[in-house]
Each structure stands twice: as C-alpha cells, then as structure tokens.
C-alpha cells in the first residue's frame, strides 16, 4: 500500500467581490433550519460526495492530458465557461445538506477535479456568494487525464488531523498499468457543542468501465481491496473507528467490488462487527440513482459506513448514522424532453449546456444527542 502524505490546503484571502448579508432574513432562515435539523434535542451533520464532472481550468498543466479543456480544445473551454462552471458547482455544493441544516454540509468529497486551484476557486465562490466556510484538500495523483479526488470541509464543523493519499497498483488485461486516481484519506474531528469526535473519510474514484463492465472489473476489484486495506489499518489502531467510504466507484452496490470484495451489505442486520453498510443500496432498489445511462439508473456515487458508525446508540451522545439522500433538486435536473429528470450536464454531445454535472450528489446525515 503506497501512501503519499503531501497535502495542499490553503487559507483563503478576502474574496475579490464584495457581498452583503441581509441579517434579519439570514437569522430567520437559521432559526427555521435549526428547528428542522436539531429540534428534537439532536445535532445533525451532513457528509456528502459530488462528482464535479471535469472541473478543469483553462491553463495547460504540464504532464496532464487536459488539451480538450483548453480554449482551443474540443470543448472550447474559455474563461467564461470555466467561471460559469465554478459558479454553478459552488451553488450546488453550498446547498448540500440544507434540507436539515442551513449551514450545509460539514464535509464534501469531490471527484474529477484538475488541481487544487480549481477547488480554491470553487470554495472562494461558495464562501463569498453563499455564506459558506469551506477549505480544500487535494493530493495530486497519477491519473492519465489529470483528474483527482479532493475534499472540502467547513472550518467550523470539521477539523482535519491527518491527510494521506494511497496509490492503486493495478493493470489492464493486456498488462498495461492502470494510471488512476489516488484514494484520499482525511481523518479529523466532527464538531458539535465542544465535543469533537474523530471520523475517517476515504474519497474514491475507482477505474472506469472503459472497454466494458466485465473486462474492466479487475481494476475496480483491486481498488476495493486497497480501500479495505486502508480501513483495516485504521481498525488495527481504532477497533471502534467510525469510517465513511465515499466516491464514484463506477460500480453499483450489488456489483462484485462492493458486495464481495468490500463486503458492504444492503441491510443493517447483515453487518458484522467491523463490517460495512452500504447506505445507497436500498435507494437504488427503489428505482432512484445518481446517474443515468441509456435510459437506466445507476448509483455509482456511493457512501458506505463502518459498523461502529451504524450501531452507535444516540443516547451515548456520539455521532451515529441517521439516513441517506440523493440530492436531485430541480435546478440540477433536465426539465423536459427524453432526458427529463436526469442530471443537467455541462456538455451534452460536445455542446455546452451551462449545466452542472452528469452525476447527482449523494449524502448521509449523522445525528447526535445534545
């Protein structure tokens, strides 16, 4: 298991554009939201994942295959289009979790990001325009296209203590090396009422299905093995560790990598000590997914939790799993035509739509007694 320990995170300077807050309206929104989120003597925290669908800047990064997303590339990726993409994604990220907490998500794992600069821009936009407090984390990996996974965290609701990146060592059927994204581990403390509690979050973007699901399966199985080994190493030091595995796994919950290798279970009663519960499986069974392909739904954007997080009793005053959600709000969806109800993408068939992404965000909510 290869670990990269370099971390790229930054504190933001003052935003380049001024913004104002209507105090009375914001106070009313806060009181209303807290009544929903924490009205029954409970704190609520949202933990989310979002595939940002090719968040590239307009400048070539040496060694990266980003030519399609340059001003003279196939996508005609101009500064105007990039800025619109950042604005759209920042708005979407700022809305995650607000159904139950007006402060939004405490943590958001992200995928398909070119570099830390793109995350700086996204966080600056969310912070200045939507009253968020995000900081980014990203470690550069060896992906052939130059995309990485990353992590955004609310500086009040989450305090990172350790960051590490793990490189996948796998090969294609023809023997060629798979150059893919790192698995990003962020350990830290979820805050609330002066009682921080440690959790571990692993952000993933497993190898694609290029060439077909069956022929590409070994790459994802190997990625699942790597992810499990990271979890095993955490369990060795913390037998009751609260671990959240999230990401675009390029597989559904019932596929071999998740069900057989990671052994993430559909039903809570099936989960053994130090096992894993797939919070998304039953959602998919009900016909809802995070991305659509050829008229069918998939749920590749999974959030899987460790048994201690699932079974924590709320009366203990510690964080425990409450429920999942697919964030498929109307502003993120196509509103008419044959693709109605599916994600509103940035591009479709090479045509710029000024949309968001080809995946819906997914999230879970944790609760704790006050």
N, C-alpha and C positions, 0 to 999 in steps of 0.2 A: 504494500500500500504506500504509494508515493504522496507525500504531503508538501504543499507549498504554503509557507507561513507569511509571505509578504502580504501586507494589507494596504489598500488605497482607500482612505476615507478622509473627508475634509470638512472643516467647519466653514459655513458659508459667510461670505461678505454680505453687506447690505444689498438687497435686490436693486437692479438697475431701474426698475419702475416703481413709483410710489403707489401705495394702495391705502384705502381707508376702510375702517370697520364701523358699521352702524352699531353702536354699543347696545342700545335697547333691543334691537332685533336679534343681535347675537346672543344677548342674555336670555331672551325668550326662547330661542332655539335651543340653547344649552339646557335650560330648565326642562323643556319639553322632552328633549332627548334623554336626559338623565332619568326622567320619570319612567321612560320605557325601558332603559337599559339597566338601571340599578334601583328600581323602585321596590323590589321585594327583599331588601336587605342584602343585595348581592352586587358585586362588581362584575362588569363584563369587559372582555378584551377580544378584539378581532385579530386573527392571524390569517394572512391572505397570500395568494400566489397569482401572478399575472404574466402570461407570455405577451411581450410588448410588440411582437411581430416586426422584426427588422428595424429596431431603433438605431439607425446609422446616422452619423453626422455627414457633412458634405466634403470632408477632407480625407484624402487617402492616408491610411495607416500602413506604414512600411511592413511588408510581410503578410498583409491581410488581403483576402480576395473580396474587397469591398467596391470593386470597379462599377458594379451595377448601380450602386448608390452614390454616385458622383454626379455633378451637374451635367456632364456629357455622357453619362452611362445610360443603360437601358431604361431605368426608372426616371430619368431626368430629375434627379434628386437635388433640387435647388434649395437655397437658404429659406425661401418662403415655405416650401413644402416641409422641410425639416422643422421649422419653427411651429407650423401648424400641427405637425405630429406631436411635438413636445407639449403643446398646449392641450391637445386632445387627451394624451396619455396622463398628463398631470391632473386634469379634471377627473378622469376616470379613477385614478389612484386615490385622489382626495375624497371620493365618495364611498370607497370601500369601508364597510362596517358601520356606516352612519344610520342604518336601519335600527340599530340598537345602541349606538354610542356616537354622539355628534362630534367627538374628537377623531373619529375614523379609526383606521387600522393601526395597531401598535407596531406591526411588522409586515412587510410585504416582500416576499421573494419574487424575483423577476427573471425572465429569460429573453434571449435574442436581443442583447444589448452589445453594441460595438465596443464601448470603452467607458471608463469612469466619467469622462467628460459629459457623455450623454446623460448619465444619471445626475451629475451636478446640475445640468440644465433642467432636467425634469423636476428635481427637488426644489430648485430655486423658483420655478414656476408654481409648483404646488404650495410652497411656503408663502410666497408673496401674494398670489392671487386667491388662494383658498384657505388661508389661515392654518396651514399645516406646519409641522416642525420636523421634517424628515432630514436625515443624513444618509449618504450612500456608502455601501461597501462593495468592492469588486476586486477579484484577483484575475489577472489575465491568464487565459488557458490556451491550449494548442489547437483549437477548432480551426478547420480548414477555411471556413467562411469568415472567421474572425469574430464570431459572436460568443458572448459569455453569459453566465448567470450572475445575478447580483442580489443585493439586499438593501432595502430601505427600512429605516427604523425611526419611530417617533422618539425624540431625545428625552421626553419626559416619561413616556410609558415603557421604554425598554433601554437597558444599559448593557451593551456588549462587553464581554470579558475576554473572549478568545475567538479568533478567526483563523481558519485553515482551509486550504484547497487540496483536493485529492484527485490525482490524475488517473484516468481509466486506461488500462493497458489491455487492448483487445485488437483483434484482427478480423478482416473480412474473410469470406470463404476462399478467396484466391490468394490469401496470405498477406495482403496489404494491410498496413497498420491503420487502425481507426483513429483519426485525429478529431477528438470531440471535446465537449465542454468539461471543465472541472466539476466536481461535486463540492459545493461550498458549505462548510460547517460554520455556523455562527452560534456560539454559546453566550448566554447572558442572563440578565435578570429582568423578569417581567414585574413591573412596579405596581403598587397599589397600597395606599394607606400606610406607607412607611414599612411595608413588609415585603421586600423583594424576594422573589422565588426564582431559582435557576431553571432554565429550559434550554434545550439544544434544538436548533433548526438546521436541517440539511436541505439545501436548494439544489435541485437536479434539472438537467435537460438531457435525457438519455438519447442514444443514437437513433436516427430516423428510420423509417420503414422503406427507405430508398432501395429499390430492387425487389420489393415485396415483403410482406409480413414474415413469412416463413424463413426466407433466406437471410433476412436481417435480424432474426430473433436472437442469435447468439450474442450479438453486441449488447442488446438490452438485458439479456440474462446476466452477462458479465457485469453490466452496470448495477444490476440489482445485488449481485454478490459483493461488489465494492461498497454499496450503500449499507448492506447488512454488516459488513466487517467494521465500518465506521461506528455503527450502533453497538456492535459487540464490544468494541474498545471503550465506548462510553459506559456500557453496563459493567465492565470489569471494575471501573473506579466508582461507579454510582449505580448499585443494583436497583435502585428505585428511580432511575433517571426518567425525566419527562422529555421525550423526544418527539419532534414533529418532522416527518419526511414530506417534502412538497416538491412539486415540479411538473413539467411537461415530460411525462415518461414515455410518450409515443406508444403506449400500450393502454388498454382498458384494464379495469380492476380484475377481470376474470382471466386475463392473459397470463402466460406461463411465468413471466418475470415477476409479476406482482403476487400472483396466487401461490405459485410453487416455490420460487426462489426466495422471495422476501417473506412469503407466508403471511401476507396481510389478509385478514379474514373479513367476511361480509357481516357476520353477526357478532355482537359483543360477547355472547356466551361461548363462542368458539375460541376466544383469545386466551391463550395460556399465559402464565407469568413470564414477563419479559418478551411477550409476543407483540403483535401489531394488529390494529383495527383500521380497516380502510373506510374512512368516513364518507367516501363518494360512491361506493358500490351500489347501495340501495337507491340512491338518486338516479343512477343510470338505469336500474331495473324499472324505474317508473317512467322511462322514456325521455329523460332530460339529460343533455350533455353539455360539454364546454366547447365543442367544435363540430361542424357538420361536413360530411364528405359524401358526395353522390347521393344526397337526399337522406342520409342516415346520420345519427348522432353518435359521436364518440365522447368518452370522458377521459382524455389523456392527462388533464390537469388535475392531478390527484393530491390529496392531503391524507397522509397516513400517520397514525399516532401510536405511541408506545402504550403498553398495558397500564403502567402506573398513572399515566395522564388520564386514561379512560376510567379507571376504577377509583380515583381519589374521591373520598366522601366529602361532600360540600361542607358538612358541619366541622370538618377539620380546619376550615379557614384557609385552604390552599387551592391553587388553580386546578380545575377539573374540566373535562370536555363537556360542552353543552350540546351543540348542534352544528351542522354544515350548511353551506349556502352556495349556490351558483349565482353570480352577480350578472344577471342578464336583463338589465334595465332597458327600457325602450330606447334611450339615446345610444345604446351600444348595438342595437339590432337593425337589420333591414326591415323596413316598414311595409313594403309591397312587392309584388312580383313573385316569381317562383322561389326566390331565396328568402321570402318573408320569415322573420323570426330567427334567422341565422346572424352570426356576428357581422357587423358593418366594418369591412376591411379598409385598410389604407389604399390598397390597389386591388383591382379585380381584372384578370386577364391583361395585366400591364397598364390598365387605365387607372389614373389617380382618382380616388373617390373621397379623399379627405376624411376618411373614417378613423377607426381605432385599431382593431386588430382582428385576426382570424380566430382567436380564442376568447371565450368569456373568462373573467377572473373567477377563481374559486376561493372559498374561505371557510374557516371554522370559528366558532365562538367558544371562549373559555369563560367560566364563571367562578366566583369565589365569594364566600360569605364575608360580609363586612365585619 
